């Protein structure tokens, strides 16, 4: 279905997962899979979407 990215998330890895889950729902996708995630001051993550 495509990919989504989030940037600027402060918090824990579970906060990143929650943000990706929210974006996944908005895209009418059923599941996501982390492709990459890293943190310096804030989290940046990319995920692949699936129906």
N, C-alpha and C positions, 0 to 999 in steps of 0.2 A: 504493500500500500504506500510505502514511502518512509520518510524519516522525520523525526522531530528533534529539536534541540532546545535546551533551556540554559540560561545563563543568569548569574547574579543571585543564586540561591544561597542564603546563609543558613547554616544548620547542619544536621546530621545526614548520613546517607539515606535514612528513611524519609527525611524531608524531600530529598531529591526524587526518590521513588514515588512519593505522593504527588509531587508536581508533575512528573511524567505520566502517572496514572490519570490525573485530571486532564492533561492535554490529550491523552489517548482517547478518553471519552468524548471530548469535543470534536475529534476527528472521526467519530463513529467507528473506531477500531476496537477489536476485542482484547488484544494483547499487545504488549511491547517487549522488546529485548534490548538490554543495554548494549550499545556498540562501544561506547567509551565514556569515561567520566574522570574528571580531575578537579583538583581544588588548589588554588593559591590563596586568595582572600575570600573568594566566593566559588561555589560549585559551577561547573559547566558539564553538561551531559548530553549525549546524543543517543537516541534509541530508534530501532527499526519497528515499524508498526505492522500488525497482522490483523486480519479479520477474525 
